[in-house]
Amino acid sequence: MLCNGTSDRMLDALAKSVLEATKKDYKKKSRVEGKSQEGWLVMDFGDVVVHLFSPDQREHYDLEELWSDGKVLLKVQ
């Protein structure tokens, strides 16, 4: 999963929300790597990996291009 956050505070809030929801609903724990101040957080849940980016980091790493042959499961705008 790839997601943008437009500020450090938003990236932290997104990470917290994902962690709380997956722990509550799926009993899954994750380790978070990266820092919101650096513009990229990675959360690994085993079957699912969540990337939270600042807009400039998302554009720079362009993971959508890397995974362009992959199947899109959900797209939210």
C-alpha positions in Angstrom: 0.0 0.0 0.0 1.3 3.5 -0.9 0.0 6.6 0.7 0.9 10.3 0.9 0.9 12.6 3.9 1.5 16.3 3.3 3.2 17.0 6.7 5.2 15.2 9.4 2.2 15.4 11.6 -0.1 13.8 9.0 2.4 11.0 8.3 2.6 10.3 12.1 -1.2 10.3 12.4 -1.6 7.9 9.4 1.0 5.5 10.9 -0.7 5.6 14.3 -4.1 5.0 12.7 -2.9 2.1 10.6 -1.1 0.5 13.6 -4.2 0.9 15.9 -6.6 -0.5 13.3 -4.6 -3.5 12.3 -3.9 -4.4 16.0 -7.5 -4.0 16.9 -9.2 -5.6 13.9 -6.6 -8.2 12.8 -4.4 -8.7 15.9 -1.4 -7.8 13.7 1.7 -6.0 15.0 4.1 -4.1 12.9 7.5 -2.6 13.1 7.8 0.9 11.7 11.0 2.0 10.0 11.9 5.5 9.0 10.8 8.9 10.4 8.1 11.2 9.3 10.7 14.1 9.3 12.5 12.2 6.5 9.4 11.8 4.5 9.1 8.0 4.4 7.7 5.4 6.9 7.5 1.7 6.1 5.3 -0.6 8.1 5.6 -4.4 7.5 2.7 -6.6 8.5 4.0 -9.7 6.9 1.4 -10.1 4.1 1.1 -6.4 3.6 3.7 -3.6 3.5 2.5 0.0 4.0 4.6 2.9 2.6 3.7 6.4 3.9 5.4 9.1 1.9 5.7 12.9 1.7 4.7 13.9 -1.8 8.3 14.7 -2.9 9.7 11.4 -1.6 6.9 9.5 -3.3 7.7 11.2 -6.6 11.5 10.5 -6.1 11.2 6.8 -5.3 8.3 6.2 -7.8 7.4 2.8 -6.4 4.3 2.8 -8.6 6.6 2.4 -11.6 8.6 -0.3 -9.9 5.4 -2.3 -9.3 3.7 -1.3 -12.6 3.2 -4.9 -13.6 1.6 -5.7 -10.2 -2.2 -6.1 -9.6 -3.9 -3.0 -8.1 -6.2 -4.2 -5.3 -7.5 -0.9 -4.1 -7.2 2.7 -5.3 -8.5 5.5 -3.2 -8.4 9.1 -4.2 
